[in-house]
């Protein structure tokens, strides 16, 4: 989106006086559209944050479990590798 605005700005600088009005209007429309998308994004994040907060306050354990997708910390290293790593550090 930003590249479109930049290209129109460059075209605006290159053309004569008459077609500049149309390009200026097009540029303002694109800038407004771009800022609206930013507002929509912040509104979406705000509602999502509120939803997550209410889910956490209702049931913190279930929220944590859903957030972590049921993953648990498993030790995938063998005892031999752990000892070897601790010996290397000394």
C-alpha positions as CSV (number, residue, x, y, z in Angstrom):
1,X,0.0,0.0,0.0
2,X,2.8,2.4,0.9
3,X,4.5,1.7,-2.4
4,X,1.4,2.9,-4.3
5,X,1.4,6.1,-2.4
6,X,5.0,6.7,-3.1
7,X,4.6,6.0,-6.8
8,X,1.7,8.4,-7.1
9,X,3.8,11.0,-5.2
10,X,6.6,10.6,-7.7
11,X,4.2,10.9,-10.6
12,X,2.8,14.0,-9.1
13,X,6.2,15.6,-9.0
14,X,6.9,14.8,-12.6
15,X,3.7,16.0,-14.3
16,X,2.6,19.6,-15.3
17,X,0.1,21.7,-13.3
18,X,-3.2,20.5,-14.8
19,X,-3.2,16.8,-14.0
20,X,-1.8,17.4,-10.5
21,X,-5.3,17.9,-9.0
22,X,-6.5,14.4,-9.9
23,X,-3.3,12.8,-8.6
24,X,-3.5,14.8,-5.4
25,X,-7.0,13.5,-4.8
26,X,-6.0,9.9,-5.6
27,X,-3.1,10.3,-3.2
28,X,-5.3,11.6,-0.3
29,X,-7.8,8.7,-0.9
30,X,-5.0,6.1,-0.7
31,X,-3.6,7.7,2.5
32,X,-7.0,7.7,4.1
33,X,-7.5,4.1,3.1
34,X,-4.1,3.2,4.6
35,X,-4.9,4.9,7.9
36,X,-8.2,3.2,8.1
37,X,-6.5,-0.1,7.9
38,X,-4.3,0.9,10.8
39,X,-7.3,1.8,12.8
40,X,-9.0,-1.5,12.0
41,X,-5.9,-3.3,13.0
42,X,-5.7,-1.6,16.4
43,X,-9.4,-2.1,17.1
44,X,-9.0,-5.8,16.3
45,X,-6.0,-6.2,18.6
46,X,-7.9,-4.3,21.4
47,X,-10.9,-6.6,21.2
48,X,-8.7,-9.7,21.0
49,X,-6.8,-8.5,24.1
50,X,-10.1,-8.0,25.9
51,X,-11.4,-11.4,24.9
52,X,-8.2,-13.1,26.1
53,X,-8.3,-11.1,29.4
54,X,-11.9,-12.2,30.1
55,X,-11.0,-15.8,29.3
56,X,-8.1,-15.6,31.7
57,X,-10.1,-14.1,34.5
58,X,-12.9,-16.7,34.1
59,X,-10.6,-19.7,34.2
60,X,-6.8,-19.1,34.3
61,X,-5.9,-22.8,34.2
62,X,-7.9,-23.6,31.1
63,X,-6.6,-20.4,29.4
64,X,-3.0,-21.4,30.1
65,X,-3.6,-24.9,28.9
66,X,-5.3,-23.6,25.7
67,X,-2.5,-21.1,25.1
68,X,0.2,-23.7,25.5
69,X,-1.8,-26.2,23.4
70,X,-1.2,-28.9,26.0
71,X,2.6,-28.9,25.5
72,X,4.7,-29.9,28.4
73,X,8.3,-29.5,29.1
74,X,9.9,-32.8,28.1
75,X,13.6,-33.6,28.5
76,X,14.8,-34.9,25.1
77,X,18.4,-35.2,26.1
78,X,19.9,-38.3,27.4
79,X,21.7,-38.5,30.8
80,X,25.0,-39.0,29.0
81,X,24.6,-35.8,27.0
82,X,23.7,-33.9,30.2
83,X,26.8,-35.1,32.0
84,X,28.9,-34.4,29.0
85,X,27.6,-30.8,28.8
86,X,28.2,-30.2,32.5
87,X,31.7,-31.5,32.1
88,X,32.4,-29.2,29.2
89,X,31.3,-26.2,31.2
90,X,33.8,-26.9,33.9
